[in-house]
Amino acid sequence: MQPALNLAGFWPSLPLESWAETYATLHMWIQVAGKIRLTQSPWINHSWHATLYVTAAGLTTSPIPYGLRTFQIDFDFIRHQLTINSSDGRMAGFALEPQSVAAFYRRLMGEMRSLDLHVAIHEKPNEVPEPISFDLDESHRSYDREYAHRFWQVLLQADRVFKEFRARFIGKCSPVHLFFGAMDLAVTRFSGRPAPPHPGGIPNLPDSVTREAYSHEVSSCGFWAGGGAFPHPAFYSYAYPEPAGFSAAPVRPAAAVYSNDFREFLLPYDAVCQAESPDSLLLEFLQSTYEAAANLAGWDRQALERRD
């Protein structure tokens, strides 16, 4: 008989209050890397050209074009290193350690210049209420290695389960990717029908970007480390446009609640990590909230879903 698997090592505790300062700093560091990819990449619908992806050690921008060369930026939360790899064989980087956003920004841009990668980005962060230009931000400077590692571990598990959920859908669907603006890992399904113009209003994000992102009907789910009106890590699911009756839909599991503040269903991360089968509980949430959105909005589920 094999011993029971210790799931706590794979789904670690992640109380926001224990690493809020590190989370805020890491958010800005990741925005810098994301904006480098954004600046250098051709526009892909719904801003898919600006995201990062989970790796076996952390996060990556994936390959970024630079003339006839290509480079990528990787965050390693096992060894706590940032690396830049260029297609000409050169590599640069530095340690992830306590340092201000301004210091991180200078170091990253300096290491890129050492590889003859000269990229200028818009230095103002997006989707935060009181943005500080990266080159001037001396207030965010925390880096707790343990919690950075835990955050990546949670992303790793969420990425794995989201990909299983994504495979059930044969219509247009996003990759599983991390948006640097809200710092959320997300996967989004599309009905194929256009949506009404989004009202916009996201802090420090042009309404034109938001409207392009929500140009078509979606059912979207993801993971977010928490903040504001919900200062706890959670999985979420929402629909745009939200169909009538969505907020009252009988979704599962019982721990899932509809938030009027965020206009989405939230499943506390703690309910998942403490479950006997975290995968099953999370998939139940993803599937039931998607079905609520698709059924109430009249999606052609027969044509959009795998049947084997």
N, C-alpha and C positions, 0 to 999 in steps of 0.2 A: 504494500500500500504506500503510495507516494504521499509525502507530507503536504499539508494544505499550503497553497501559495499565499505569501504575505503581500496582499494587495496594497497595503499602506506604502510600501516602497515604490509602487508604480503610480499610485494616486495619492500624493502627499498632501498634508494639510497646507493651506495657503491663506491664512487670515490676513486680510488687507492691512489691518492696523499694525501688523508686525513688520511690514516691509513697504509701507506707503511711500516713504521718501525714496527708497531704491526704485520702486515702480515708477515714480514720477521722473526720476533721472533717466532710467532705462528707456522710458517712453520717448524722451527727447533724443537720446542717442539713436534709437531706431528710426525716428523721424529723419534724422540727418542722412542715414543710409538709404532710406526709402526715397528721399527727395533726389538723391544722386541717381537712383534708378529711374525715377520719374523724368528727370531732366534729359537723360541720355536715350530714353526708349521711345519708339513710335507709339502713338496713342492707341490703346486698345479699349474697346467699349467697356463702360462701367469702371474705368480706372484700374483695370486688371494689370496694367503695365507698371503699377507703382507699388505692388504688394511684395511681401517677403514670404518665405516658405520654411516650414519646419524641416530640420535635418536630424541625423542621428547624433548630433552634438550640440545643436542650437538652432540658429536661424540663418538663412541666406537670402541675398537679393536675387539669386540665380544669375546666369550670364548677362552682362550688360554690354551693349555695343559701344565701341569707341573707335571710329574710323574703321580701318581694316582689322583692328584688334578687338579683343573682348576681355572683360575683367569681371570679377564678382567679389562681393564683400560678405564675409561670414562672421557671425558671432558664435563663439564656442563657449558654452556654459558648463562644460566639463573641465577644460583647461583654463577657462577664463581668459581667452585671447580674442582679439579681433584680427582677422587676416584679410589681406587683399591679394588675390591671385590674378595675374595677367597672362594672357594667352601666349606671350613671348617668353614665358618661363620664369619671369621675375615675380617675387613675392615680397610683401611688406606687412607690417602690423605692429601691434603693441598690446600690453596687458590690459584687461578689463579690471579696473580697480577704482577705489574712490577718487573721483576727479570731477570738476565742474563740467557742465555742458560746453562752456566756452573752451575749456582745455581739451575736451574730447574732440570738439569740432576742429580746433587748430591742429591737433595731432593727426586726425584722419585726413584732413586736406593736405597736410605736410607729407604724410606717407604716400598719398596718391601722387603728389607732384614728384616724389622721388622715383615713381614708376612712369613718369611722363604722362600722367593722367590729369588733365587740367579741366576741371568741371566747376562751374559756378552755379550755385543753387539759390533759390529764394530762401532767405535765412529766417523767416518768420514761421513758427510752428502753426499747424492747422488743427482745428477742432478742439482747441483748449480755450477756456474763457479769458485768460489773461496771459497772452503769449509774450515771451521774452525772446528777442532775437538770439539765435544760437551763439553768435560771437560775443554776446554780452551777458549770457546767462551764467552767473556765478552762484546762484541760489540753489540750483539742483546739483548735488555733488555726492550723493550717497551710492554705495554699491555693496550690498550684502551678498557675498558669494553663495551662501546657502539658499537664500530666497530666490536669487536669479536662477539657480540650478533647479529649485522646486518649480518655478514658473515654467521653465522649459519642459520639465517632466510632465506637467499638466498639459501643456500644448502638445507634447508627443502623444499622449494617450487620446486627447481630443481629436487630433489629426487622424489617428488610426481609425477611430470610431466614425468620424465624419466621412472618411473615405469609403467605409463600408456602406454607410447610408447613401452617399452619392452614387454608388454603383447600382442602386435600385432604380435609377431614373435615366431614361434615354432621350429626354428632351434636352434643350439647352440648359447647361448647368455650369457654374463657375468651378474653377479648381478650389481646393481647400487652401486658403491663403490668409495671411495676416495683413490687415490694413493698418498702416502706421498712424493714421489720424486718430481713430478711436482705440487703437491698440487691441483689436479683437480678431480672433481667428474665426473665419466665416466660410460658409458654403451656401450658394444661392441657386434655387431652381426657378425657371422661367416658364410661364404658361405659353408664351409665344405671341400674346396679345399686347398691343401698346397700352400704356397706362396714362392717366391724366397727369399734367405737369405737377411735379412735386412742389410744395410750397416753399421749400428751402428753409433758411433760418438756422442752419447749423453754424455754430460759432467759428469764425475765421475760416470759412470755406465758401468759395464763390457759389451762389445759387445755380449758376450754369453747370457746375460740376455735379452738384446734387441732382439736378434735373436730368442730366445725361445718364447718371448712375441708375436712376429709377425711371428710365424711359419706357420700360415694359413691366408688366405684372410679375411680381416675385413672391416666393415664399423663401425666407432666408433664416438661417439659424447659425449659431456660433457660440463662442466662449469669450467671456470678458472678466477681467480680474476685479471689477467693481469700482464704485466711486459715486459721489453725489448722493442722490436719493436712495441708492442701494449700495452701501459700502461693504459689499461682500462679493466674492467671486461667484459667478453664475453662468449657466448656459441659458441662451435666449432663443426665441423664435418669434418672427413677426411676418406680416403680409403687407405688401403695398401694391395697390390700394387695399386698405383693410376692409374685408367684406362685412356686411351687416351680420351681427350675431357672433363675430369672431371672439370677442372678449368673454362671452358666456359659454363658449364651446366646452364640452366635457373632455378635456385633454387629460393625459396620464403622464406620470404618476400623480398621486394625491399631493405631493410636495410642490407641484408646479402651480404657480399663481399668475394671474394677469396683472400687470402693472399699468395703472392709468398714467403714471408719470412718464414711462418709456413707451407705452402703447405696444407692449409685447409680452409674451409669456416668459416667465423667469423660473428656472429650476436651480435652486441653490446648489453650488458645487459640493457642499458638505453632504447633501442628500445622496449624491452620486458616489463620492469617494468612500462613504461609510456603508454603502449598499453591499449586500452579499455578492451581487453581480453588477458592478458598475456599468459594464458594456450594455447589458440588457436593459437596465433602467434608463440609460441615456438614449439608447435606440428607441425605446418606447416613447420617450418625450419627443424626439425628433419626428418619429413617424406620426404620432397622434396630432401634433400641432400642424404638420404639413397637411394631413388629411382634413383637418378642420378648415384650413385656408383654401385648399383645392376644392373641397366639396361645396363650401359656402360661396365660392367665387365661380363655380361651374367650369372648372378646368376639364379638359378632355383627358382624364386619367388613363383611359384605355390606350390612348395613343402615346402617352408620355412616360409610362412606367413599364419596367421589365416584367414579364409574366413567366419567366422560366425559373 
